[in-house]
Structure formats: C-alpha cells, structure tokens
Amino acid sequence: MSNFPISEIRKDFPILETKINKNDLVYFDNAATTQKPQSVIDSLSNYYKSFNSNIHRGVHQLAEKATEEFESTRETAKSFINASSTNEIIFTRGATEGINLVAASYCKNFLKKGDEIIISEMEHHSNIVPWQMVAKENDLVIKTIKVTGKGELDMEHFKSLLNENTKFVSIVYISNTLGTINPVKELVNISNNAGAKVLVDAAQATSHKNVDVKDLNCDFFVFSAHKMYGPTGVGILYGKEKILEKMPPYMGGGEMIKDVSFEDTTYNTLPYKFEAGTPNIGDVIGFKKAIEYLNDLGRQNIYKYEKEIRDHAWKELKKIDRIKLVGTSDSKIGIFSFYVEGFHYYDLGLFLDAKGIAIRTGHHCTQPLMDKMNLDGTARVSLAMYNTYEEINYFIDELKKIISK
Ligand SMILES: Cc1ncc(COP(=O)(O)O)c(C=O)c1O
C-alpha cells in the first residue's frame, strides 16, 4: 500500500462527513461529478465576499483584482495541460461546450460536403450529438470505431475507416462507462498522418492522470472543472493556436470584439474571441484552487493510489459470480459498470443508497454503447482519490447482501 495521505485528504472534503440514513456517505459517483475541497469552496465565497466585480473592463481595484485572479487560472491551466500559450486556453461551460464550439466553428467552416468525421462506439452523448448536428447541416458523414468485447477501441477497424475524406476524429480519452484509457497518442498520430484533425474528450482524464497536450499532439482537448474537484459550469477548450486563429467566433457579444459599428465588427484576439459575454468569473477563480490541489498531491501519486484501490475493487467484484462487469480492459481506471442477472440496476442503486453508498445507474449518457452491448443500463461505481479500501469493502459486503436476497 502506498503512503498516500488519504486521511489528510479526506479532511479537506467537508461533504465526506455527511451521514446518509445514519451511515457514513460513501461517494462512488465521481465520474458524474467530484466533491470539492475546502480551498475551492473558500475561494468561491472569498470572491463574492471580497472582490466580486466584472473583469477586463474596469479601472477600479476590485475589477483589477478579479481580472488578475481570473487570468491567473488561465496561466495555471496552461501549465497543467502543458499548452504552449494562454492564447490556447479558452474558458467554456464544460467539455460539452468545448466540443460544440469546435463542431460549430471548425467543422462547419472548414469541412465540406462528403467529408468524414470519425468518433467511436464508446463516446458520451456530448461527443456524438454535436457532430450529428453539424453533419446534418453540412452533409458530412459520421463513422464510428467499433469497441471490442473487453471495451477497447478496435484499432484495426479504426485504421480501416481512414480515407482521403477523413477530416476530423473526435475521441474520448477515458470512457465514463467502461473506464478504458484509450491509446489517444497513437490515435492522434495515425489521424494526423491521414490528414485529419483530432479532438480529445478528456472529461474523465484530468483528475486521474497526467495530461500533456504537446506530447499527445492533439489539435483540440476539452475538459470540465467539476470532474476534477473544481466548480460546475467551467471548463476548458484547448486548441492549437494556429488553428484557433483561423476559426471564426462561436458566439457574438461583449468581450469577443475589438470594434463594433453597424457597418462592421472586428473580433478580439485569442483567447477572448471565443469568450463572448461575462464569463463564470467566481467559478473560474475557484477552478485554479482545484488544479493547485491536484498539483500539490502530484498526479503520479494520485494515479498510483487510485490504481491500488481500483485493483482491490476489481478483485473483490470478480469474486462475486452474479456480477457481470462491462469493460474489462487492463488499461482502465477505477470505473466499474456492472449488472446482476435478475436485478434491475435502478433497484441496486436504491438499495445501496439506503446504506449511504452513492453510485450511478442508467445508460451514463452512452446509449449507443449500451445498445451495442444489448443493455439498457448498468450500475456504475466510479472511484476518486479520496475513496478508501474500507469504503470498497463496505460496498462489497452490502452488494453481496442485496443480491443474495
Ligand atoms: C467522457 C465524457 N465526455 C463528456 C462529458 C460531458 O461533460 P460536461 O457535462 O461536464 O460538459 C462527460 C460527462 O459525464 C463525460 O464523462
């Protein structure tokens, strides 16, 4: 067992003290959203208490302080993903908005009738529907990479889909349903060689492992703060500067302009060109604290500890005959989707909730993947770095009791 400071970490997350039906809360719904450390919570209230102000256009001291703090998150996020410049860091509402922005700005303007976009069978709806929308409007074609029985991308099938019409590939880094860590670096390399741009949906990656956009060499990369211990309503779209430069704005309004007249409008420079309107200032400022929290712990250390508890949960789940696990790649994080013959996943979720254990049930916004596996849903446990061996043992015991009834 590593010497990960788990007791200290748990003290930083006040919600973990919560009782549900007199039981300690066991929060295993981290792929949906993670809990927030005190430093993030304090940062939000501090902003509203001490320097709430709009940014970028004020000369007074509150506006200056708010602007400075807001922009300092951009700097921190740039280093976090190893981008080359803060011009490549666009604040969004989350991963979903980042994907929509690229579909509506890049694909709508730079792809032409008959061009092909490749996604995969394991995508979240956020990485399916925006492409369908842009494809419908612009006569583009969507192709999907098959997923194997273990829940991995079929790379041979992927290669067979590539042709001179392939212009865009959008792929999930870590599947929110299967937990599979996809070989995105290889995918980017193959796609770029075939002349296609690549977006990486890293919504489930940034809290669990080191991410490095230069190393991946992807063209776009999206993620959400709330899945990495930060506030809701904030995310980041990374794009290579030379590509973002060419892309037209996604929304019009204040902040994204240089000059406006009724005859013509010129647009602001990067990154502001893509940030119309007053942004989510307080939450962006809080996001910095979440990144700092991860940096202080060290993502290598987090990855190592999470792998240990993943292995433990996996080993224990495998011992229960009636549990059918969905997604058994060796390259996976602690996300376990499963079902039990004769038990509805919804009932499992309710029974566990009565014991204080929060899991997710349903299709996890991956309906096409469920269809492919002939399921309409699963129960899903998703672990985070504040989860413990004791919590896993308690869950396994309660699960055994429930399914033996
Ligand atoms: C893999 C994946 N992509 C995209 C999203 C969308 O993230 P958000 O709702 O924060 O925009 C999620 C959310 O669950 C996800 O798991």
PDBQT file of the ligand as one rigid body, heavy atoms in Angstrom, charges set to zero:
ROOT
HETATM    1  C1  LIG A 501     -16.471  11.225 -21.315  1.00  0.00    +0.000 C 
HETATM    2  C2  LIG A 501     -17.313  12.436 -21.101  1.00  0.00    +0.000 A 
HETATM    3  N1  LIG A 501     -17.350  13.373 -22.037  1.00  0.00    +0.000 NA
HETATM    4  C3  LIG A 501     -18.067  14.495 -21.897  1.00  0.00    +0.000 A 
HETATM    5  C4  LIG A 501     -18.815  14.714 -20.763  1.00  0.00    +0.000 A 
HETATM    6  C5  LIG A 501     -19.587  15.977 -20.623  1.00  0.00    +0.000 C 
HETATM    7  O1  LIG A 501     -19.070  16.745 -19.578  1.00  0.00    +0.000 OA
HETATM    8  P1  LIG A 501     -19.863  18.038 -19.071  1.00  0.00    +0.000 P 
HETATM    9  O2  LIG A 501     -21.263  17.580 -18.774  1.00  0.00    +0.000 OA
HETATM   10  O3  LIG A 501     -19.113  18.457 -17.859  1.00  0.00    +0.000 OA
HETATM   11  O4  LIG A 501     -19.806  19.029 -20.169  1.00  0.00    +0.000 OA
HETATM   12  C6  LIG A 501     -18.827  13.744 -19.762  1.00  0.00    +0.000 A 
HETATM   13  C7  LIG A 501     -19.672  13.902 -18.566  1.00  0.00    +0.000 C 
HETATM   14  O5  LIG A 501     -20.017  12.940 -17.903  1.00  0.00    +0.000 OA
HETATM   15  C8  LIG A 501     -18.046  12.584 -19.926  1.00  0.00    +0.000 A 
HETATM   16  O6  LIG A 501     -17.997  11.629 -18.984  1.00  0.00    +0.000 OA
ENDROOT
TORSDOF 0
